[in-house]
Amino acid sequence: MPDPAGVSHASAAALHGIGNRDADVLEFTLAGRKQSRQADVRIHRGVIPQSDWTQVLGLPVTTLARTVADLVAAGLDGGHLAGLARDAIFSAGVDLQELGSRLAPFAARYGAPVGEDQAFVRRLLDEAGIPAATEQLVQDRALDLLRQLYRQPNAGCRS
């Protein structure tokens, strides 16, 4: 099977509905060397594992966590990164631990201590207006809802 290719970077973020950057350039990642004569198309070269691809509107698109990491690797500024991290975690359900691991190699670039993945993500959330107390409330509420669902296996289901 050929290496997957598809929508990535800011175009992927736009398709996922996260962040507030304009996706005025269509961005794709493919394994081979390709070029486009169209000014509004940017092709990134790289091999992305199958596990980092998903489908959005029938298109192959990098997963949310991979999309955020790709944008950071491409030099996304801290203000946009904070909003992107907030949206990825609270709107799209990206796991805080996974995002922290993906962003760890870039922590120093943003003035965060290396090796403190979760502290870096929490700082980003704080910058985006989600203080740790709110984050904890959201996590606690999610746990409460899950516990309720497990106690009532058919809760919310209608026949």
QUIMO-V363911 format. One record per pair of residues at least 12 apart in sequence whose C-alpha atoms are under 6 Angstrom apart, sorted by the first residue. I is the first residue (numbers start at 1). J is the second residue. Records with the same first field share a line. If there is no record, write none. Layout:
I->J, J
This chain:
5->29, 30
6->28, 29, 60, 61
7->27, 28, 61
8->27, 28, 29, 62
9->67, 70, 71
10->23
11->23, 26, 27
12->61
18->87
19->83, 84
25->40, 41
26->40, 41
27->41, 42, 43
28->43, 44
29->43, 44, 45
30->45, 46
31->45, 46, 47
65->99
69->102
82->124, 125, 128
83->128
86->125
100->117, 118, 121
104->117
